[in-house]
């Protein structure tokens, strides 16, 4: 199994935990990463995630998110002309520019799951015929267990 986490997942553990959803999603992200690490599953990184992380203005948060990302990934998919072309196609179907790139990278890596805490991104992907499942980290562990069976 391979998973790809978009930038909002890497940020979630370091977001303000004043809302229950944010706190629970932070736990879910950390649990998904630990589950994959223990099971020997791949977590794929990309320049799209790195570029978004580098835009974090709070230096303390930037360092924490960067460190979490570097600890989490065990595979990396480089940019290619095919990924850029696929991202443009996905953007034409209504995805935001970075969401199109995240999905294109995940597809190119042959990921089974793309984790996101962005409801709009998840809903838009649910309407597409994709080779992977785009889900909230809250729903990942039950799906991963089903996938493994």
C-alpha positions, -999 to 999 in steps of 0.1 A, spaced: 0 0 0 11 36 -7 -4 67 6 0 104 -2 -8 131 22 -15 166 10 -1 197 28 -31 202 51 -24 168 66 12 176 74 0 209 90 -28 195 110 -8 183 140 5 218 144 -27 238 137 -46 254 166 -65 226 184 -93 248 196 -119 229 176 -126 192 182 -124 183 145 -89 198 142 -77 179 173 -92 146 161 -79 150 126 -44 157 141 -46 124 159 -58 106 128 -30 120 107 -4 109 132 -21 75 135 -21 70 97 16 78 95 24 55 123 2 27 109 20 29 76 54 30 92 47 -1 113 31 -20 84 59 -11 61 36 8 37 49 37 15 42 73 22 50 94 -9 62 129 -9 64 155 -37 77 189 -45 41 202 -44 40 194 -6 75 208 -1 66 241 -18 35 245 2 53 237 35 79 263 26 52 290 24 45 287 62 53 321 77 56 310 113 92 297 116 85 274 145 55 258 127 75 257 95 103 237 112 79 213 129 59 206 97 91 202 77 105 178 102 72 158 104 71 156 66 107 144 64 101 118 91 69 106 74 79 100 38 98 70 27 93 76 -11 94 106 -33 79 112 -67 97 137 -89 79 162 -111 75 152 -148 58 166 -179 31 139 -175 24 150 -139 21 186 -150 -1 177 -179 -24 156 -156 -25 184 -131 -37 208 -158 -64 183 -168 -76 180 -132 -76 217 -128 -98 220 -159 -122 196 -142 -125 221 -113 -98 213 -89 -77 241 -74 -42 243 -89 -24 227 -59 -50 200 -54 -46 191 -91 -9 187 -85 -14 166 -53 -37 143 -71 -15 140 -102 15 132 -80 -4 106 -60 -17 90 -92 18 89 -107 32 73 -76 4 47 -79 -8 56 -44 -39 37 -31 -50 66 -9 -46 104 -9 -53 118 26 -67 153 29 -86 173 55 -100 196 27 -137 187 24 -141 204 -9 -111 185 -24 -124 152 -11 -160 158 -25 -147 169 -59 -126 138 -61 -155 116 -52 -172 127 -84 -143 116 -105 -133 81 -117 -100 78 -100 -76 49 -94 -71 59 -58 -93 69 -29 -92 105 -17 -103 105 20 -101 123 53 -75 108 76 -104 101 100 -116 74 76 -83 60 66 -77 33 91 -110 15 85 -104 18 47 -68 5 51 -80 -25 71 -106 -33 44 -79 -28 17 -55 -52 35 -81 -80 38 
